[in-house]
Amino acid sequence: MKKPRLQAIEFIRGISMLGVVGIHVGAVYLGQHMSPDTVANQHLVALFEIFTRFSVPIFFFISAFGLFYNLDLSKPFVYKDFLRRRYKAVVIPYVVWSLFYIIHYCILWKDPGPLNPITILYDLFFGLANYQLYFMVLLIWFYFLMPLWVWAVKKLNCIGLGLLLIFQIAVNYVLCYMWNPYAVENVYLQKFLIYHLNYWVIHYVFIFLLGGYLSVHMDEFMSFMEKYRTRLVVFFWITLAAHLGYYYYLLYYRGYTPLEGVSTAHQLSPTGIIYTLGASLFFFAIFTLWRLPDKLKPVLSLLGKHSYFMYLAHPLALTYLGFLFDDMGILMTVPATVIYYIMAVMLTLIAAVIMRKIGEKYPLINKATIGVYPR
């Protein structure tokens, strides 16, 4: 029997997409405030770069949740069929968007160099065609290793999850703060190590397996959320305060710049990992148990439905809005940056809706851009 649809997954997907756009808007803002003559507003940076840091890892959480929610672990796992479905939904759009960005930037900057076949393969492997596409590479690697995750979820229990969380914090701390890939002299091996964040699934294995485990134990998870809903809210705010506190500690007590602060207090830092855990449980609880305002649900549903296209396409909006702001002489002040963010979200959402409609008439468009096929 088919399981009921979970709106929480769709809603979280939309919220996460808004966070990802915020991270990239924050990067643009920081990029324009790196000279000694300009000072970045550290609180705006905290909003766009620290508060949003759950956005990328929570995508792995809901991806695993959705995969295992529709998977019957009592039956043999058919790896071939699984890969065929994921190939259509993720690999094809990834390649299409990667080639699009490569060609687009070659035309924009009048530089044909990236069209070299070796360079294209290099960019595809590491997810370098555009800055948001590394997530797709990681997701593809998670799919390739799906038999391992099926085995792990079957074996996991609460104690195992706790140990895995400790392992995750320790591994990410070593790889992000203590390990220097540039120390490797072999130039080819060095590239594989420099871009480890783009394809080493070990960085997100805890949050992925947590999503799979909770999905398989959905009844117990629902009971847990109902029993501890208030504590989950409190836990979320505590983890957010801790993550923000780490950022402000780096600024006020360690003398870091805002750029150095966000480069240190990222989603793979110890506070970032715990914050992701808090956000995952919090958003799932409020979107499952709480009664949301009637006017909010359609908005969240719309964002969730079109989040895939918006995630893949929003750098275009940021690029050309940036050109527009430059031409108009608009500096990235706090109000201008907020407007820049809102405009980017709205433009990308409108484009997603239009392309989805066109794709319903010409299915090849939806197949190629978001992996959606006619029923």
N, C-alpha and C positions, 0 to 999 in steps of 0.2 A: 504494500500500500504506500502510495506517495505521501511523503511527509508534508505538513503544512508549510507554507512560505513564511520565512522569517523577515519581517520588515526591518528588524534591527540591523541586519547585515547591509541592506540597501541604505538605510539612514546613516550608518557609520561610514559607509563608502563615500557618501556625499560630504559628510563632515571632514573626513580625512582629506578629500580632494581640496576643500577650502584651505586646510592647513598646509598642504603642499604648495599651493599657489602663494600662500603667505610666506613660506620659507624662501621662495624664489624672489618675491617682491622685497623681502628683507635683504637678500643678497644684492639686489640692484641698489637699494638704498645705501647699504654699507659701501658698495663699490664707488658711490659718488661722494662718500664722506671719509676718504682715506688720506687726504692731504692734511697737513698741519693747519691749513686755513679754515677747514670745516670740521665741525664736531658732530658726530652722530648722536641722536637722542637715544640714550641707553634704554629708556623705558619702551620706546617704540620698537627698538631692536628686541627687547625681551618679549614683546607681544608677537612679533612676526617670526622670531627665530628660536625662542625658548618655549613659550606656551604651546606652539604648534608641533613640538618635536615628537609627539606620539604619532604623527600622521603617517610616516612611512612604515614603521614597524607594525602599526595596527592594521595596515593593509595585509600583511602576512598573516596576522591573527584571523581576520575575516576570510581570507582566501582559504586557509586551512579549515576553518569552521565550515565554510560552504562545501568544500571537497568531501570532508568526512560526514557531513550531515546527510549527504545523498549517497553515501557508500555503505553497503551492507557488509560488515566485517565477518559475518558468519558464512559468507560465500567467498570463493576464491577471487583474488584480485586479478583482473584481466589487464595486465600492464599495457598490452598493445592497443586495446580499445581506449584506455585512458589517455595514452600519448596522442592518439589520433584526434581525440576531442580537444585536448589542450593545444595541439598544433594548430588547429583551425581557430581556436579562440585567442591564442596569445602569440604564437610564433609568427604566423602570417602577418598580423597587424604590426608586430615588432619590426619585422623586416621591411614592410611597406613604409612605416613612419621613419625608420632609420634612413632608407634610401631617399625619402622625400626631404628630410632635413639636410642630408649631405648635398643633394642637388640644389636645394634652396639656398644654402649658404655659399655654395660655389658660385651661383648666379649673383647673389647679393654682394659678395665681397670680390667678385670677378677673379676668383682663384680656382682653377681647375685641378689643382693638386690632389685634393681629397677624392677625386674620381678614379685615382689609381686603384686597380682591382685588389692589390695587396692591402692598401690603406683601407678600402671598404671592408674587407674581411676582418682586418684588425679592429676597426670601429665596431663592427657587428659583434665580434666575440666579447669585447669588453664593455659594450654599451656606450660608446663614445660619440655616436652621431649627434646626440644632444644631451644636455645635462640631466634630464629627467629619466632617460631611457635605461640607466643602469638597473633600476628596479625591475624592469622586464627581464633582464638577463638573470638576475637573482631568482626571480620567480620561475623561469625556465629550468634553472638548475634544481630548484625544489621539486619541480615536476619530474625531472629525470630520476631523482632519487626517491620517488614516491613509494616504491616497495619497502625501502628502509623506514620511512615514516609510518607506513601501515604496521609494520612489525613493532616499531617503538610505541605507537599509541596503544596497541594491544597489551604491551608489557607495562605501561606506565601506571603509577598510582600517585597519590598525593605526596608521599615521601619522595618518590622519584622526581616529581615536578619541583619540589623544594631543592633537591640536590642539583637538578638541572639549572635552576635559577642561579644558584651559587656558582656553578660551573660557567654559566654564561657571563656573569659579572667578571669572574676571574679571567676568562679567555679574552673578552673584549678589552679589559684593562691592559693586559699584556700587549695585545696586538695594536691597540690605539695609542698607548702612552709609553710603552717601554721598548717596542720593537722598531727598528729602523731598516726598512727595505732598501734604502739607498746605500746601505753598507755593502750590499752584494755587488761584486764587481762585474759579473757576467751581464752584459747589457740586455740580452734576451730574457734571462731569468728575472732580471730586475723589473722588467715591464710587468711580468706576471705577478710580482710581489707588490709593486706600487699600486696596482689596481685591485688589490685583494678585496676591497670593500664592494667592488662591482660584481664579484661572482663567488665569493666564499660564503656559502650559506651558514657556516658556523656562527656568523655574527648575529643571526636571527633565529637560530634553531629553537630556542626556548619559546619564544612568542608564537612560532608556527606550531610547534607540538602542543602548546597550551590550547590553541584554537581547536586543533584536532581532538584533543582529549575531552575538552568541555562539550564539543559537539557530539561525540560518541556517548557521553554521559549527560545528555541534555536534561533528563528528568531530575537528576541530582543537582545539576547546575541551576535549574529553575527553583528548586527548593532552597538552595543555598542563597540565591539572590533575594528571594522573598523573605527569608529569615534574617538576612544581614543587610538589607537594602540601605538602612541608615548608615551602617558602618562602612559600606562600600562608598557612599558619598563622602564620608569623613576621610576615608583612606585616600580617595582621589585628591581632595584638597590638600591633604598632608604631603602627598607625593609631588603635587604641583608646587607647593611652597618650598619643598626641599630642593627641587630642580631649579626654581627661580633663585632660591637662596644661594645655591652653588654658583650660579652665574654672577649674582651681585657680590658674593664673596671674592670671586676672581677679579672683579672690577675694583672694589673698594679696598680690599686688603692685600691683593697680590699685584695691583697696579696694571692689570690687563686692559687693553683697549676692548671696545665692544666686539670687534672682529675676532680678536684673540679669545674673548670670552665665549662666543658662540662656537668657535672652532674647538673649544675644550669641553664645554657643557653641551655636548650633542646627545643624540638618542642612544649612543652606545656607551656613554659614560655610566657609572653606577647609578647616579640619580636618574639618568635618562631611561635606563632599563626599568627601574622601579616605577617611574612615572608612566611609562608605557603600560605596565601591568595595571596600575591604578586606573588609567584612562580606558583600557580595554574592558575591564569589569564594570566601570562606571557607566560608560555609554551603552553597553549591552543591557545593563539593568534599567536605565531610564527609558530606553527605547522599547523595552519588553514589558516592564511592569508599570511605569508611570503613564498616566493619562495626559497625552500631549494636547496642546491647543489645536482646535480643528483647523485653523488657518496655517499652522506650522507643518502639519503632515504633508500636504501637497507640495510644499516647498522642498522638504527633505526628500520626498519621493522623486521629485523632478531632478534634484541634484544627484541623487543616487543613481537614477536611470542613466543620466548622461555623464557621470563622473569619469568613465573610461575615456571617452572622447576628449573631455575637458582636460584630463590629466595629460593626455598625449599631445594636445594642441595648444595648451595655454602659453608655452614659450613664444609662439608666434604673436599672440596678443601682447605679451610683455615687450617683445622686440619692437613692434611697430608703434605701440603706445609710447615707448621710450623715444623713438624717432620724432613722434608728434610733439611730445613734451619739449624735446630739444629745439625743434623748429620754432616753437612758441615761446621759447626762453623760460620755461617753467622749471624752477629748481625743485629738487626733491626735499621739500620741507615736510614736516609731519603731516599737515593737511593734504598736501599734494600727493604724498605717498599713499595715504589712505584712499584718496580718490583714484589713484593709479591702480590700487588693488581692486576696488569695487568695479572699475571699468574693465579690468582684465577678466574678472569673474563673469560679468554680464556679457561681454563680447564673446567669450568662449562658450558660455551657455547657449546664447542665441545661435552661434555657429553649429553647436552640437545638435540642437533641435532641428535646424534647417537641414543639416547633412543627414540626420536620421530619417527625416521625411523624404528626402531625395533618394536615400538608400532603400526605402520601401518600394519605390517605383523602379529603381535600378539596383537590385540586390547586391551586385558586385561591389558597390561602394561600401555598404555595411559589412560585407564579408571581409573586405580588405582593410578597413579602418578600425573596426571594433569587434570583428570576429562574430558578428550576429548573422545567422542564416534564417531564411524563411522557414516557417513551420510547415 
